[in-house]
Amino acid sequence: MKKPSKEIVIAVASATVLTFALTFNRWKTNQAAPSTGKDIPSMQMGGIDQSPVDRVAFLQAVFEKAKPPIEISRILLSQPGSMPKDSSTKALKWAIETENHALQTLIELDLFALFKEGRETDVARNLIFNGAEYVDAPKISAFLFQQGKILIDKGLLSNPKNMELRNALIIYQSEYMNQPMQFLATLKESLLIDSNNVELHFIHLNLLKKSQQWEKAIKKCQKLVSLQPQNPYWLFETSNTFGNMGDSINAKIYLNLAVKSQKKLKK
């Protein structure tokens, strides 16, 4: 998959409707977009080994990619709850500074589980979206997905209409389970619950693009434009989608609209 460009966050923030998790903004896209902002991802549709991954195996896989200082390693390898909160906070600071998203998510999970720090829904979503980020590292990805699913199930049991968790569930079903029938069923149910949920429509758009259903993707782009007419990103998406269809005329029309819209935001 291509490395993402960095433009969606500014557009989304300007609209104030979306509150994507930070990890969601790191999820990858295979489409061109505006020139400023943070990353946004697209569906991989691959499926990952379903074997259970424990904490030790996860950390071993993470350490193969990046070795923390000895003190941080000791904190991470200690039994959860055996060290004070300050130790976890110190490890979290290191993970954030080094952009080690896998460790950051694990520590946030520990802080929530042990000290009720943070919001359970946010922790669940961070686990899932980071799981999608690490699909090239199966053990890391599987552990994050597995832990995230535990929290998703708990949250949806309490509130089946929680759209933040339902959206994360779709990512779990597509990226980890590779079960099209499952995530399509969840998506359809979710549209009945909230037909104007922008994040849900964005996820659906990426699914349509990945399966090259361009005409449906255009309709989805138009839906997103109608929901957030002040957000230039959806105009760029529409332009790119027309380009993928070979419709250069409409691609140029929407590109010009997107550029004008983006310039208005900067004023």
C-alpha positions in Angstrom: 0.0 0.0 0.0 1.2 3.5 -0.7 2.3 5.8 2.1 -0.5 8.3 2.9 -0.3 12.0 2.1 -1.1 14.4 4.9 -4.2 16.5 4.2 -7.4 15.2 5.7 -7.2 16.5 9.3 -7.3 20.2 8.3 -10.3 19.6 6.2 -12.0 17.5 8.7 -11.2 19.9 11.6 -12.6 22.8 9.6 -15.9 21.0 9.2 -16.0 20.2 13.0 -18.3 17.2 12.3 -15.7 14.4 12.4 -13.6 13.5 15.4 -11.4 10.7 13.9 -9.1 8.9 16.3 -5.5 9.9 15.8 -4.8 6.4 14.6 -7.6 6.6 12.1 -5.8 9.6 10.6 -2.8 7.4 10.1 -4.7 4.7 8.2 -3.5 4.6 4.6 -5.0 5.9 1.4 -4.4 5.0 -2.2 -5.9 8.2 -3.5 -4.3 11.6 -4.1 -5.6 14.5 -2.0 -4.8 18.1 -0.9 -1.4 19.1 0.3 -1.7 19.8 4.0 -3.0 17.9 7.1 -2.6 14.4 8.5 -2.9 11.0 7.0 -6.0 9.1 6.2 -6.1 5.4 5.4 -7.9 3.1 3.0 -9.0 -0.5 3.4 -6.5 -3.3 2.9 -8.9 -6.3 2.6 -6.3 -8.8 3.4 -7.0 -10.7 6.5 -4.5 -11.6 9.2 -3.5 -14.8 11.0 -6.3 -15.4 13.6 -4.0 -17.2 16.1 -4.1 -15.6 19.6 -1.1 -13.3 20.3 -0.2 -12.6 23.9 1.5 -9.6 25.3 5.0 -11.1 25.3 4.8 -12.1 21.7 3.5 -8.7 20.8 6.3 -6.9 22.6 8.9 -9.2 21.0 7.6 -8.3 17.6 7.6 -4.6 18.5 11.1 -4.7 19.8 12.3 -6.3 16.5 11.3 -3.0 14.8 12.4 -0.5 17.5 14.4 -1.2 20.7 13.3 1.1 23.6 15.8 2.2 26.2 16.4 -0.4 28.9 14.4 1.5 31.5 11.4 1.7 29.1 11.8 -2.0 28.2 11.7 -2.9 31.9 8.5 -1.0 32.4 6.8 -2.5 29.3 7.9 -6.1 30.2 6.8 -5.8 33.8 3.5 -7.5 34.9 0.7 -5.0 34.4 -0.1 -3.3 37.6 3.2 -4.1 39.3 4.6 -0.7 38.6 3.3 2.8 39.5 1.2 4.9 37.1 4.1 7.3 36.7 6.2 4.5 35.1 3.5 3.9 32.5 3.2 7.6 31.9 6.9 7.8 31.3 6.8 4.9 28.9 3.8 6.5 27.1 5.8 9.8 26.7 8.7 7.9 25.1 6.3 6.1 22.7 4.6 9.3 21.7 7.9 11.1 21.1 9.3 8.3 19.0 6.0 7.8 17.2 5.8 4.2 18.2 2.1 3.8 17.8 1.9 0.2 18.7 3.5 0.7 22.1 1.6 3.9 22.6 -1.7 2.0 22.1 -0.7 -0.8 24.5 0.3 1.7 27.2 -3.0 3.6 26.8 -4.8 0.3 27.2 -2.8 -0.4 30.4 -3.6 3.1 31.8 -7.3 2.6 31.1 -7.4 -1.0 32.4 -5.5 -0.2 35.6 -6.2 3.4 36.3 -9.4 4.2 34.3 -7.5 6.8 32.4 -9.1 7.8 29.1 -12.3 6.8 27.4 -13.0 3.1 26.7 -14.4 3.9 23.2 -11.3 5.8 22.3 -9.0 3.1 23.6 -10.9 0.5 21.5 -10.8 2.6 18.4 -7.1 3.3 18.8 -6.4 -0.4 19.1 -8.4 -1.2 16.0 -7.0 1.6 13.8 -3.5 0.9 14.9 -4.1 -2.7 14.1 -4.9 -1.6 10.6 -1.7 0.5 10.5 0.5 -2.5 11.3 -0.9 -5.1 8.8 2.7 -5.6 7.5 3.6 -6.9 11.0 1.1 -9.7 11.7 1.8 -10.3 15.4 1.6 -6.7 16.2 -1.5 -6.2 14.2 -3.3 -9.3 15.5 -2.6 -8.4 19.1 -4.0 -4.9 18.7 -7.1 -6.1 16.8 -7.7 -8.9 19.3 -7.5 -6.5 22.3 -9.6 -3.9 20.5 -12.4 -6.5 19.7 -12.7 -7.3 23.4 -13.5 -3.6 24.1 -15.7 -3.3 21.1 -17.8 -6.3 22.2 -18.1 -4.9 25.7 -19.1 -1.4 24.5 -21.6 -2.6 21.9 -23.2 -4.9 24.5 -23.8 -1.8 26.6 -24.9 0.3 23.6 -25.5 -1.5 20.3 -25.9 1.9 18.5 -22.5 3.3 19.5 -21.4 4.5 16.0 -17.8 5.0 17.0 -17.5 1.4 18.0 -19.6 0.2 15.0 -17.3 2.0 12.6 -14.3 0.4 14.3 -16.0 -3.0 14.1 -16.2 -2.6 10.3 -12.5 -2.0 10.2 -11.9 -5.1 12.3 -14.2 -7.3 10.1 -12.6 -6.1 6.9 -8.9 -5.7 7.8 -8.5 -8.4 10.3 -11.2 -11.0 9.6 -11.4 -10.4 5.8 -15.1 -11.2 6.0 -17.0 -9.1 3.3 -20.4 -10.4 4.3 -19.9 -9.5 7.9 -18.6 -5.9 7.4 -21.2 -5.2 4.7 -24.0 -6.4 7.1 -22.6 -4.2 9.9 -22.3 -1.3 7.5 -25.9 -1.6 6.3 -27.1 -1.9 9.9 -25.1 1.2 10.8 -26.5 3.2 7.9 -30.0 2.5 9.3 -28.9 3.7 12.7 -27.3 6.9 11.4 -27.5 7.6 7.7 -25.6 10.8 8.0 -22.5 9.5 9.9 -19.6 11.0 8.0 -17.0 8.6 9.2 -19.2 5.6 8.3 -19.7 7.0 4.7 -15.9 7.6 4.5 -15.2 4.0 5.5 -17.8 2.8 2.9 -16.1 5.0 0.3 -12.8 3.3 0.9 -14.4 -0.1 0.6 -15.9 0.8 -2.7 -12.7 2.2 -4.0 -10.7 -0.8 -3.0 -13.2 -3.1 -4.9 -13.1 -0.6 -7.8 -16.8 0.1 -7.7 -16.3 3.5 -9.1 -19.8 4.5 -10.0 -21.0 3.7 -6.4 -17.9 5.4 -5.1 -18.9 8.6 -7.0 -22.4 8.5 -5.3 -20.7 8.1 -2.0 -18.4 11.0 -2.7 -21.4 13.1 -3.5 -23.1 12.1 -0.3 -20.0 13.2 1.6 -20.0 16.5 -0.2 -23.6 17.0 0.7 -22.9 16.3 4.4 -19.8 18.5 4.5 -20.0 21.0 1.7 -17.3 23.1 3.3 -14.8 20.2 3.4 -12.6 20.3 0.3 -11.3 16.8 0.9 -14.5 15.3 -0.4 -14.2 17.3 -3.6 -10.6 16.0 -4.1 -11.9 12.5 -3.5 -14.6 13.0 -6.1 -12.0 14.3 -8.6 -9.7 11.4 -8.0 -12.6 8.9 -8.3 -13.7 10.4 -11.7 -10.0 10.2 -12.7 -9.9 6.5 -11.9 -13.0 6.0 -14.1 -11.2 7.8 -17.0 -13.6 10.7 -16.9 -11.0 13.5 -17.2 -13.6 16.3 -17.7 -15.4 15.7 -14.4 -12.1 15.0 -12.7 -10.9 18.5 -13.7 -14.2 20.2 -12.7 -14.1 18.7 -9.2 -10.4 19.4 -8.9 -11.0 23.1 -9.6 -13.8 23.1 -7.1 -11.6 21.5 -4.4 -8.8 24.0 -4.9 -11.2 26.9 -4.6 -12.8 25.4 -1.5 -9.4 24.9 0.1 -8.3 28.4 -0.6 -11.4 29.7 1.1 -10.5 27.7 4.2 -7.1 29.4 4.4 -8.5 32.9 4.3 
